[in-house]
Amino acid sequence: KDWKQAFTFYSGNRIQTTKYPWFTFLPQNVFAQFHRLGNLYFFFLVALNWFSQVEVFHREIMMLPLVVVLLASLIKDAIEDYRKYQYDKTINFTKTRVYGK
């Protein structure tokens, strides 16, 4: 009886340390990446380079550093979030003891 009462009272008591849900990972990660000043600066340069009056390099070459940095950060965040998810899963399914009053 006590176990059933404790289980219903603490049913939503779980740990979640992941930063992004899996279904909104890409848009939220890209949004977070553009909060960094360096990424925003390179995006501004890429956007400016699309105008032929101020074009310095080829458009595709100018996008390459930004894409590489964003892709590397995305992969790093995905691996880190997946490891956090695995750790949370092991913690949430461990058996614990409930002590009464």
N, C-alpha and C positions, 0 to 999 in steps of 0.2 A: 504494500500500500504506500509506504513512504517513498519507495523508488519510483513508482508511477507518478506520484505527486511531484517529486523533484524533476522527473523527466519532462512533465508537461510545463512546469514552471520555467525551466531553463532550456526549452526546446530550441530557441533561437540564439542560444549562446554559442557562437562560433567565431573563429578568428578569420579575418580577411585582410591581408596586407597587400594584395595586388593593387596596382595603381589604375589599371584600365580593365573594364569588362572586355571579353573576347570579341563581342559583336560591334563594339565602338572603338576598338583599339586604333585602327588606322586614322580616322578623323581626329580623335583626341590627341594622338601622338603628334600628328602634323601640326595641330593647333598649338600644342605645347612647345614644339620645336621653333615655331615662329615667334615665341615670346623671348627667345634669345636674340640679343642685339646683333650678333655676328651673322646669324642666319637671315635676319630681316635685312641687313645691309646687302648681303649677296643677292637676295631676292630683288631688292631695289635695283641693283646693277643689272640683273638679268632683264627686269622689266624695262629699264632704260635702254638696254641694248637692242630691244625689238623695234625701236624707232630708227629709221635709216639715217636721220640727220646726225645722230650721236653714236652710231654703231662703230665700235672699236674693233671687236673680234667677231667671228662668226657667231651667230645666235646659239648654235648647239654647243660650241666650245665654251661659251660663257656659262651655260647651264651646268656643265659637267662638275665643277667643284661643289656647287650647291646640292646637286643630286647625290653625289658621293657622300657628302657629310650627312645629309638627311637619311640616306639609306643605311649608313653605318650606325647612326643613332637609333634608327628604327629597329635594326637587328639586335643591337645591344639591349634596348628596352624590352623587346619581345623575349629574349632569352632570360633577362632578369625577372620579368613578370611571370614567365612560365616556371622558373625555379621557386619564386614566392608562392605560386599556386600549388606546386607539389609539396612544399613545406607546410602550407596551411592545411592541405588535405591530410597529411600525416598527423598533424597536431589535432585536427578536429575529430579524427577517428580513433584517438587513443582513449583507453579506458581510464576513467577517473573515479575517485571516491567522493561520495557526498556525505559530509558530516552533518548531523542534526544538532539541534540545540541542546 
